[in-house]
Amino acid sequence: MSAVVALLGPFLIYWLILFVACLAVIEFGQSYLYDESTPSAGLKAALGSAIFAVILTWSRPEYHTMFTANLGKTVVLAVVAFAVFTLVFRFQPWHALPIGLITVLLVSGLGTMGIESFANRNRPLSATVKNPGKPIRHSTTTLPTRTIPVPGPVPTAK
């Protein structure tokens, strides 16, 4: 039961974030590029964002590893994004490629940040350093210190 809850929470968060983003992209993109609105855009956005949410729940992309350690999962996500934007959202292929990739790559990292913020509720809100270390950079030579003479009292004219 706990495995289902552990997967259901991230899935729902991804689905909500992706539904809003995909619906906005579908409505604006279809009307701007093709001068018409897509029939049943809400249902198409729900289906497409559910497909994306399943893939994102499986891969959990993060911005710092998306193009390095997890490049294979990012390629799978890009192929799925192209397919969904072409077949489900009914964009032309030359429009689906850039719009789908940009939308999914940006929103997937944002969704993961949202999930991580919900998952780590017991952490402190600000970073605290318990034992500050010595500074990394320091002077290799000791600079001579100069003393500046302090003038005495100023004589007053009588």
C-alpha positions in Angstrom: 0.0 0.0 0.0 2.8 2.4 0.8 4.4 1.8 -2.6 1.1 2.9 -4.3 1.0 6.0 -2.2 4.6 6.8 -2.9 3.9 6.7 -6.6 0.4 8.2 -6.6 1.5 11.5 -4.9 4.2 12.4 -7.4 2.0 11.2 -10.3 -0.8 13.6 -9.2 1.6 16.5 -8.8 3.1 15.9 -12.2 -0.3 15.5 -13.8 -1.6 18.7 -12.3 1.4 20.8 -13.3 1.5 19.3 -16.8 -2.2 19.6 -17.3 -2.1 23.3 -16.7 1.0 23.8 -18.9 -0.2 21.6 -21.7 -3.7 23.2 -21.8 -2.1 26.7 -22.0 0.3 25.5 -24.8 -2.5 23.8 -26.7 -4.9 26.7 -26.5 -2.4 29.4 -27.4 -0.3 27.3 -29.9 -3.3 26.1 -31.9 -4.9 29.5 -32.1 -1.7 31.3 -32.9 -0.3 28.8 -35.4 -3.5 27.5 -37.1 -6.1 30.2 -36.3 -8.5 27.7 -34.8 -9.0 26.1 -31.4 -8.7 22.4 -30.9 -12.0 20.6 -30.2 -12.1 19.0 -26.8 -8.7 20.5 -25.8 -9.3 19.8 -22.1 -9.7 16.1 -22.7 -6.6 16.0 -25.0 -4.6 17.9 -22.4 -5.8 15.5 -19.7 -4.8 12.5 -21.7 -1.4 13.9 -22.9 -0.5 15.1 -19.4 -1.4 11.8 -17.9 1.0 10.1 -20.4 3.7 12.6 -19.5 3.0 12.1 -15.8 3.5 8.4 -16.0 6.9 8.8 -17.8 8.0 11.5 -15.3 7.0 9.5 -12.3 9.2 6.7 -13.6 12.2 8.9 -14.6 12.1 11.7 -12.0 14.2 14.1 -14.1 16.2 16.8 -12.3 17.8 19.7 -14.0 21.3 18.9 -12.8 21.3 15.3 -14.1 18.9 15.6 -17.0 21.6 16.0 -19.7 24.4 14.1 -18.0 23.8 11.0 -15.9 20.1 10.5 -17.0 20.5 11.3 -20.7 18.8 8.1 -21.8 15.7 8.9 -19.8 15.7 12.4 -21.2 15.8 11.0 -24.8 12.8 8.8 -24.0 11.0 11.8 -22.6 11.8 13.8 -25.8 10.5 11.0 -28.1 7.3 10.7 -26.0 6.8 14.5 -26.0 7.1 14.6 -29.8 4.6 11.7 -30.2 2.1 13.2 -27.8 2.3 16.7 -29.2 1.9 15.3 -32.7 -0.7 12.5 -32.2 -2.7 13.6 -29.2 -2.5 17.4 -29.3 -2.6 17.5 -33.2 0.3 19.8 -33.8 2.1 19.6 -37.1 5.4 17.7 -36.7 7.6 20.7 -37.4 5.7 22.6 -34.7 5.4 19.7 -32.3 9.1 19.1 -32.1 10.2 22.4 -30.6 7.1 23.2 -28.7 6.9 19.7 -27.2 10.5 19.5 -26.2 10.7 23.0 -24.7 7.4 22.5 -22.8 8.2 19.1 -21.4 11.8 19.8 -20.5 11.0 23.0 -18.7 7.9 21.7 -16.9 9.4 18.3 -15.9 12.2 19.9 -13.9 9.8 22.3 -12.3 7.5 19.4 -11.3 10.4 17.5 -9.8 11.3 20.5 -7.7 7.7 20.7 -6.5 7.8 17.0 -5.6 11.1 17.3 -3.8 9.8 20.2 -1.8 6.8 18.1 -0.6 8.9 15.1 0.1 11.4 16.9 2.3 9.1 18.6 4.7 11.2 17.8 7.8 14.2 19.7 6.6 15.0 23.1 8.0 13.9 26.0 5.9 17.3 27.7 5.7 20.7 26.1 5.4 22.6 26.1 8.6 26.3 25.5 8.9 27.3 23.8 12.1 31.1 23.9 11.7 32.2 26.6 9.3 35.5 25.6 7.8 38.5 27.7 7.1 38.3 29.9 4.1 39.5 28.2 0.9 41.5 31.2 -0.3 43.9 33.0 1.9 47.0 35.1 1.5 50.2 33.3 0.9 52.3 36.1 2.3 51.7 38.3 5.3 51.3 41.9 4.5 53.2 44.3 6.7 50.9 46.4 8.9 51.3 50.1 8.9 50.5 52.3 11.9 49.0 55.6 11.1 50.1 58.3 13.6 47.3 59.9 15.4 47.7 63.6 15.7 47.6 65.1 19.1 45.3 67.8 20.2 45.1 70.7 17.8 46.6 73.9 19.4 44.1 76.7 19.6 45.1 80.3 18.7 44.8 82.9 21.4 
